[in-house]
Amino acid sequence: MTKFFIICFLCVRFSVGIFAQRWQYLGLGTESITTIAVDWSDSNTIFAGSGSDFSAGTVGGIFKSTNGGASWDTLIRGVTTREIVIHPNNPDIIYATLGLNVLTIPGIIKTNDGGVSWARVDSGIRMSWEEGPGPIAIDSQHPDTIYTGTGGPFGGRPYKSTDGGLHWYIIDPDSDWVCDTVGGNVYCGNPLRGGITAIAIDPLNTNIIYVGTADNGNVFKSGNGGNSWIDTGLQAFICTIEFSKKTSAIYMGGYWTNDYPVGLFRITDNDSIWENLTNGLPDTLNVSKIQILDSPEDEQVFIACRWRENIGGVYQSINGNRWEKIGTINEPVNTITLNGRKLYAGGSGIYVLNGTSSILDRTTPLPICVHLHDNFPNPFNLNTTIAYEISSHSKVLLEIYDIKGSKIKTILNKEQPSGKYSITWNSQNDDDFLVSSGVYFYVLRTKGQMAAKKLVILR
C-alpha cells in the first residue's frame, strides 16, 4: 500500500498589501502563521503559532498578544507549531502540537498560566524525526479528554488522553487491516496507522470522532470515543473538519485530486452521501482550514485555501449558496479562526476582518442570550453570590472549575425563563466538602452561549 506523507498546513508567505479594503494587518509579517487561537474570555488575547522552513533555515514559534494584535510577545522560539487549542473552561490552559521538521523537535506542550511557562505532555506518544503530532482536539463536555494524531513519511497513529495530556494511548486497536493493489502488487495495512491529518469531535455528541488519514486518504468515524472505527466512504486527503450546529452538516477540506478538483466536501445524509462543493471555486483548490458562523437565520462557512502553486484566498458561502471570494487575497492563506464576529487569517502575518464593517454583516447577529456579573464578595471566605441574566427561555448550566480546568461543582442545571437571577455558592464541591483557597472559574452555559469569570477563595 502506498504511503503518503501530508503536512496539512501551507508554509507560504504573502505580502501586507493583499488584504486591501476590508482586512486589517495585525503584525508577525516575518512569520509563516499556521494556527491562531483567541481567548474566549478576552478577545484582546490572541495566540499564534508559526511553522519552520528547512530550505530557508528558519524556525517557527509561539506568540501572544494581549492588546488585540497591536503588539506581540514571543513565548517560544525554535518550534514547528501545528496547532494551538485553548481549554473550553479555563483560558489559561493551552495546548500546542509541535510537528515534524528536521529543524525542531516534535511533541505536545501545555501551559497552565496563559503561556508564561510550558511543559511537555506527550507521554505515550511515539515520536521521532520521522513522526510527530499534528491535529489536536479537546472534548468540550469532558475537557480532560483530548485527541491527537501523528504523521510522517512512514505513517502515524491516533491517540487519546483522559487526564489532560499527562498520559496518552493508541486508539486504533480494533481497526481492520485493508488491502490495496498498486502496480499489480497487493499491499495490506491498517489505514489508521498511515498518519492522521485531521481530528474533530461532534460538539453535540462528543463520543463521535472523525479523523482524516494520509494512507490513501480514508476518512473514519468513531461513535464510541475511539474504541472502534468505520470507514465513511470518503477517500480524500483531509486537513480540516468542522461541524455546523445549525444544519448538522459536516464540512471537510483538504487536497484536490483528479477525482475531486476541489478539496471541499459536505455530508448531511447520515454519512451516506458526500457532496463535493465546487460552485464558484476554481479547480485544483486545496482547503487548509474551515470555520463556520451559525446564526438564527444563516449558516456562513469560510474557507482558507490555495491553488496553482502560489495563489489563494479566503472564500465564504451563505446557506449553501455559491462561494464568493472575500477581499483581494491572491496568495495562500494557511489558517483562519472565528472569534465572535471577527475572522482572523494567517499566512505571512496575521490579519483580521471585523464583522462590524465587512461581509460578515450579511449574517444576522447572534442574540445576546446571557450576561454574567462579577460574583460578590470576591475574594471571599465561605459564601459568594453569582448574578446573571438570560434574554430568552433556555436550559441554564452553572458550574465551578478549578485552575486545572476540572469541574468541582454543578451549582445549577435547570430550565429557566428569561430574566435576572442570582445564586449563592457555599464554596463546597459536589461531594459537599469545602474547597481549598485559590483561583476558580464559574462558567454559565445556555443553548449556544457561554460566559465565564474568575473568583478567589481566601481561607
N, C-alpha and C positions, 0 to 999 in steps of 0.2 A: 504494500500500500504506500502510495506516495505521501511523503511528509511535507507539510507547508509550514513555514515559519512566518507568522504575520505579526507585525507590530501595529496595533490599532491606534496609532496617533501619527500625525504627519509633522515631522520636524522641518518646517519650512518657514520662510520669513516673508513678510510683506511690509511695504513702506507706510509711513504715517499718513500720507495723503489719500490713501484709498478709501478711508471712511469719511467721505465728503458728506456734507449736509446734515445727516442725522446722527452720526456716530461721534462720541467724544473720546479722545485719546486719554488713557489713564497711566501711561508710562510703561516701564520694563521693555522698551523697544529693542534692547540688545539681546533679549531672551527669546527662545522658541517656546512659547507657552503651550503646555499640553493639558493643563487642568486648572479649573477655577472653582473655588468654594466660598460662598458668602455666609457669614454668621447669621443664622435665622433670628437671633435675638437682637442683633445690632447690624443693620445693613451697611454701616460705615466700615465694618471689619471684613476685609477680603483676604483670602489666602490664594496664592497662585504657585504652580509648580512648572518647571521647565525641563526640557529634555537635553540630552547630550549629543554632540555631533562628532563622531570618530574622525571623519575626514578632515574636519576643521580643527580638531584637537580641543574643542570646548566642552565644558561640563555644565550640567544644569544645577538647579537649586530650588529652594522653597522660600517664598517671600510673603510678607504680611503688610497690609495697610490698615490703619485704624482711623483714617480720615477720608474714606471713600475713594481711595486711589490717588489722592493728591501727592503722597509720598509713600515710599516703600522701605521696609527693613528686610535685610537678608537674614533669614533664620538658619538656613543650612546651605552650604555650597559644596559641590563635588558629588552630586547625586543625579540620577536619571529618574525624574519623577513621572510616574504613570498616572496616578490618580490620588486626589485628596478628598476625604469624606469627613463630615462633621457629625458628631453624635447627635441623635434626634432629641435628647433630653438635657444634655449638658454641652453647651457650645465650647467649653474649654477642652473637651476631649476630641481629639482629631487623629485620624489615621492617614497614613500616606504609604502607597506602594512604590518601591524603588525597583524599576525594571532592569532588564538585561541590557548591559552595554559594556564593552570591553574597557571603558574608561572608569567605570564606577562599580560598586558592589551592590548586588540586588538584595531585596529584603522588604520587610514591613516595619514601619516605625510608628510610634504613638506618643502623643503628648497629653498630659492631664492638666496643663496650666496655660492653654492657649498658645502654645508654641515656644514658650520660654525654654523648656527642656524636653528632650526626646529620648525614647528608649526603644530598642528593638523588641518586637513582639511577633516573632515568626518561628517559634519553637515547633518542630514537627514538619516544617515545610522543606522539601528538598530543593536546594538552590545550588547553583554553580555559575561559572562564567558562560554556561550554555543553557541555563534555565533560570527564570526569575518571575516574580509575580507581576501581574498587570491589573486586571479589574478587581474591584472590591465593593461589597455591598453590605449594609447593615440592616438587620431586621428591625423595622421601626417599632414593632409591637414587643419585641424581646431584644433590646439593643445590645445585650451581651453576646448575641448570636450574630456572627459575621461570616461571610463567604468570600473566598478569593480563588484565584486560579493562576497557574504558572504556564509559561510557554517558552519555546526556544527552538533551535533548529532540529532538535531531536525529541520534541514533544514537551508535555507538561501534564498537570493534573488539577482537578478541582479540590478545594479544601474547605473545611468548616471549623469554626471555633465557637464554643458556647460559654467561654469565660473571658470575653473581652479581648481576645487575641493572645492570651498567655500560652495557650496550647492549641494546636491545630491537628486535624486528622483528615485523611483522604476520604472522599465521599463518592468513589466510583466502583466499589467492590462488586455491586450487583449488575454492572453494565455488561451487556453481551458483547462478545467479540464478533466482528463482522469481517467479511472478506470482499476483496475488490480485485478486478483483473486489470492489470496495466501492462501494455505491450506483450500480451499473451501470457504473462506470469500472474499467478494468484498470490495476493498478499493479504494476510489476516492480522487484525489488531483490535484493540479497544479504542473506539473513536474519542472517548473522553480523555484518553491519555495522549492524544495528539497535540494538546495545547489548548488552553482556554483563552478566548479572545474577548468575551463579554459575559457579564453576570447581571441578572436583575431579579428582584423579589416583587411579587404581586403585592401591592400595598393593602388590598382588601383581604387577602388570604396569604399570609406570609409563609405558609407551607409550600406554596407554589413558586418554584425557581426555574428560570430559563438560563441556559448557557449557550454561547456560541463556541464552536471548536475550530481548530485550524486543520485538523485531519479531514480533508475532503469537505470541510465547511458544514458539517452536520449541526443542526440546532436541536438541543434536547430540552425536555421539560421534566421536572420532578414535582409530584404532588404531595410529597411527604418529607420535605426538608432535606432532600438529597439522598435519602435511603435507597431509592431506585429511580430509574430514568427511562423515558420513552422518546423515540425519535419523532419530531414534529412533522417531518416530511419536507422541511425547507432545507435545501442544500445550498448555502451561500456563506461567504466569509463575513461574519457579523462582528462589528466592533462596538455597537451601541444598541441598547434595548430600553424602551420606555413604555409605560402603561398610561392609558388615558382613563381617568376616573369617570369622565362624563359619558363616553361611548363604550367603555370596556374593551376598546381595541388595543392591540399590542403593535407597536411600531419597532422595526428593526432596521438598522442601517449598517452598511459595510462596503465591500469592494464590488465593483461591477465585474461581470463575466460575459462570455459570449452568449450564455443563456439569458442573462439579466443585464442589459446595457446600462441600467440604473440600479445602483445598490441600495434600494429602499423598498421595504416591504411592510404590509399591514395584514393582520389576521383578525377577523371578527366573528367567525363561524365555528366556535368550539374546536379550534386548532385543526380544522379540516380544509380550509380554503385560504391559501396565501395569495395576496394581491401584490403584484409588482407595480409600485407607484411611479409613473413616468410623465404624467400630464404637466407640461410646462418645464420639464427638466431636460438638460442636454444629455446625450449619450456619453458613455464612458465616465459616469459620475460615481465617485466614491464618497460615502457619507461617514464622517468621523464622529458626529455627535448629534443626538436628537433631544429636544426639550419640548414640553407640552404645557400650554397655559389653558386651563379649563376655567370657564366662567358659566354663569347660569344659562347663557344663551349660546355660547360658541365654544368650539374646540379649535384652538390655534396651535399649529405644530410648526416648529422651527428646526431647520437642519443646517449644520455646518458641513461644508463639502469642498471637494476639489475635483477637477477633471483636466484632461490633456496636459499632463505634466505640472505646470506652474500656474494654472488658472483655477479660481474657486470663488466662493462667496457664501452668503447666508440666504436661505430661501424660507418662505413661510407658506402655509396653506391653512385656510379657514374653513372649517366644517367639510373637509374633504374636497374642496374646490381646487382649481388649477394652482400650481405652485408659482409664486411670484418672488423675484429677487428683491432683497432689501438693500437699499442704498447702492453704492458703486464699488463694492468689493469685487475685485477682479483677480485676486490671488487667494491661495488656500487659507482656510480657517481651520485650526486644529480642534477647537473646542468651543462650546457655548454653554452658558449657565443662566437660568432664570432665577431671579430673586424678587418676589412681588411682581411689579410691573416693569422691572428693569431687565434687559437682556445684555449679558456680558459676552464678549467674544475674545478669543485668544489665538494668536499666531505669533508674529513678531511684535510682541507687546500686547497690551490689554486695552479693550475699548468697551464702551457701554452705550446702549440705546435706551434712552429714558422714555417710558411709556406715556409721560405727560405731554410729549411733543412729537410723537412718532406714529408709525403704523400700528403700534400696539393699541392705540386709541380706538381702532376699529372693533376691538372686543369690548363688550360691556364690562365695566369694572366689577371686581368681586365685592360683594356686600361686606360691610364691617359687622361681623356677627358677634365678636367678643371684645370686651375691654377689661383687662386685668389690672387692678390697682395695686399699689405697694401695700404690703402687709403692715400692720401696726399692732404693737410696737415692733421695731426692728432696729437693733438686735433685741432679743427677748430671752427670758429665762425659762418660762414654763408655757404660757399661752400667747398666741398671736391671732389676730383676726385678718382674714383674707376676703376682700370685697371684689366683685366682678359684675359685669353687665353683659347680657346677651340680647340681640335685637330681634331674634325670632325663636320660635319653639324648637328645641333641639335636645338631644341627649347630651348631658354635661358630665365630663370626667375630670376630676381634680385630684392630682397625685403629688406626692413629695418624693424627690430623688436626692440621693447623696452626691458628693462631689465626684464619685466614680461613675455616676450615671445609673446606679442600681435603684430600683423603686423600693422605698421603705414603707410607704403608707398610701392607701387609697382613701381620701377624705370624702369624696362624693362620686357617685356613679348612678345618675338617675335622669329621667326626662324632666325638663323644666320649660315653662312658657317664657316668653320674652319678659325682661325686667331686670331690676337691680337686686343683688343678693350679697350676703356676707356669711361667712362660716368661720368658726374658731377651731384651730388646731392646738391640741394639748401637748405637742412635741413627743407623742408616742408613735411607735411603729405599728405594723399590722399585728404584731404579737402582744401589743399593749405594754411594751417596755419603753421607758424614756430613752430617747436617742442622745448621743453624746454631743458636746459642744462642737461647733463647726459651721461650715457653709453648706446650705442646702438649696435646692431649686423647687419651686412649686409650679406645676405645669397644668394649664387649663386647656381642655380639648372639647370642641363641639364638632358637628358634622362639617368636615372640610376646613376647620380653622383651629389654630393653636396659639397660645401665648404662654410665656414663661418669665419668671422673675426670681431673683435670689433672696434668700433670707438667712439670718445668722442667729445661732443659738449660743448664748453665753451662760454657762453654769456657774 
